[in-house]
Amino acid sequence: MGLRQMLYEEGRINGINEGRLKGIDEGIDEGITRGLHRGIKSLLKVKFGEEGLKLMGRIREIKDPAKLDAIMVAIGGGCYGIAADASQGRNDHWPS
């Protein structure tokens, strides 16, 4: 195998690995976002009934975990910064 072929193969493998890692990160962020949306929906229903659920259309447009976490805290649930920390790979706030 020539140098050119080796460099091409190395670049291809690196690209595949970077793509996998990006996909994993995006999947984690999506999971956190979905969980926060569900939590907010539950809090709204418990605290404000069906009237509170009318806000979910606008809340579902929000994808930033830190903003969603702030909404949960404002409603009366959530833990300061947990979603933002988890989406950045820092989970030292989660209970063991």
SULPE-V126193 format. One record per residue. N is the residue number from 1. PSI is psi in degrees with one decimal (NA if undefined). Layout:
n: {N & N}
psi: {PSI & PSI}
This chain:
n: {1 & 2 & 3 & 4 & 5 & 6 & 7 & 8 & 9 & 10 & 11 & 12 & 13 & 14 & 15 & 16 & 17 & 18 & 19 & 20 & 21 & 22 & 23 & 24 & 25 & 26 & 27 & 28 & 29 & 30 & 31 & 32 & 33 & 34 & 35 & 36 & 37 & 38 & 39 & 40 & 41 & 42 & 43 & 44 & 45 & 46 & 47 & 48 & 49 & 50 & 51 & 52 & 53 & 54 & 55 & 56 & 57 & 58 & 59 & 60 & 61 & 62 & 63 & 64 & 65 & 66 & 67 & 68 & 69 & 70 & 71 & 72 & 73 & 74 & 75 & 76 & 77 & 78 & 79 & 80 & 81 & 82 & 83 & 84 & 85 & 86 & 87 & 88 & 89 & 90 & 91 & 92 & 93 & 94 & 95 & 96}
psi: {130.7 & 168.5 & -42.6 & -44.3 & -40.5 & -43.2 & -39.9 & -47.4 & -41.1 & -43.1 & -39.5 & -44.8 & -42.2 & -40.6 & -41.2 & -46.1 & -42.1 & -39.5 & -40.9 & -46.0 & -40.7 & -41.3 & -39.7 & -47.0 & -42.8 & -37.2 & -40.2 & -47.6 & -41.6 & -41.4 & -41.9 & -44.4 & -45.6 & -43.0 & -42.0 & -40.3 & -43.8 & -42.0 & -44.0 & -43.5 & -44.4 & -45.0 & -43.8 & -42.3 & -43.8 & -44.1 & -33.6 & 0.2 & -157.1 & -31.1 & -40.5 & -32.0 & -18.4 & -18.7 & -14.6 & -31.1 & -44.9 & -37.1 & -35.3 & -21.6 & -21.0 & 126.0 & -10.0 & 114.9 & -35.6 & -39.9 & -41.6 & -39.8 & -40.4 & -36.4 & -43.0 & -42.8 & -42.3 & -34.4 & -26.9 & 11.8 & -168.6 & 164.6 & 127.0 & 116.2 & -2.2 & -46.9 & -42.6 & -42.6 & -43.8 & -37.6 & -16.1 & 12.0 & 8.7 & 112.0 & 30.3 & -8.9 & -15.6 & 142.3 & 148.8 & NA}
